[in-house]
Amino acid sequence: MLQPGMTAPAFRTLDLYGNAVSLDDFRGRKVLLAFFRNSACALCNLRVHHFIGRNPDWQRLGMDVVAVFESPEASMRSYVGSQNAPFPLIADPRAVLYDLYGVETSEEKSQATISDPATHTLAAQAAAAGFALTPEEGSNFHRIPAEFLIDGQGIVRIAHYGRLITDHLPLETIDRFAAGE
């Protein structure tokens, strides 16, 4: 697992639309690198929806978002891709980037998420926003999300590995990082 102060592992890949994405391309800007479960995950889609809403402010403050999903491109186009996110969405069905960043899979944490009462509230919020609980065939159900805040020099400032599927960095923490606080 990565720790604050470590250099973020470099990568080069293509986004959902065939555009090259390299961590080095963001030098001089802050980056929120978010690893999600799969593109059909209602909770993940709700999180992307929140990112889209905040993205104009984050862009103005010099921060970019890169979102990674352990899904094939065809699934991404059907699900999260329909949100037309203004930031790169990366299909990583073989979990190459997940392994590079130490993003875990945990049956125990998945089960704990299912029995957590807060999960039902978040699922209702996702449904109200139009994101139904939909299984993605062949997906890694036990993938646990992770988020990294990386500074303009490529140094990890915050490495957040979820304790549950629903555990993410508070949006206010990301806002403060974007603002340079």
C-alpha positions, 0 to 999 in steps of 0.5 A: 500500500502507498503511504503519504510522501511516496512518489505515485507510481507512473502509468500510461494507458488509454481512457474510455475514448482512446485518449492517452492518459499518463500521470506524468501529463498532470505534473504541475497540477494536483490529481485525485486518482480514484479507483472504483469497483466496476462501472455498473456499481450504483454507489460508484456511479453516485460518487462519480456524479458527485465528482462531476458536480465539483469538477468545475471548481476543482479544475479552477483550483488546479486539480484534475480527476482520473477515475479507474474501473475494473471493467471492460470498455463495453460495460463502461460505455453502458454504465458510468460512461453514460454520465459523460464525465469531463475527466478521464475514465479508465477501463482496467479489467485486468486490474493492472493499475489496481495492483500498481497502487495496492488496491485490495480485494476483500470478501470480509470488507464486502460482507461488512459493507452489506451489513452496515446500515449506512450502505442502505442509505447510500443505495437509496441515494444512488437509486434516487439519482438514477443509479440502480443496483446492477450486477456487472457480469464477470466483475470483481464483487469484492474490490474495495475502492481507494482514492489518492490525492497527488500533488503537482510533483507526483507525490502522494499526499493522501492515500485512502484505502477504503475500510468498506465499499462505501468508505471514501475520502470526504468530499470536503477533504478533497475540496481542501486539497484542491484549494491548497490547504 
